[in-house]
Amino acid sequence: MRQQLITVLGSTGIWSLAACAPSAMGPLTIFADPAKYQYHNCEQLAEKLKTVKEREQELRLLMDKSEQSAGGAVVNVIAYQAEYTNAREEIKVIDATWSAKRCR
């Protein structure tokens, strides 16, 4: 009984701390490095954000178009999904850096 109580309390404490970590370290991403843009100035961030958003839109259009054909879902996963996810995460990282640097 005591061991179960310790396990429950320990798990609760760990999850409480884990919930705070991503906000302190930046956005939670798999493909994008949260510190990638730390040395960029606001102008560079704005230009990079524009470029990445254009690429994200291009990939979204390609994915929508491929879904119209037979086997389109498979094509999306193989050809576009990883790059699309990467672009979305890059946008999160750039937005977080933009906010941290108080860019306008």
Secondary structure, DSSP 4 states (H G I P E B T S, - for coil): -HHHHHHHHHHHHHHHHHHHHHHHH----SSS-TTTTTT--HHHHHHHHHHHHHHHHHHHHHHHHHTTSTTHHHHIIIIIHHHHHHHHHHHHHHHHHHHHTT--
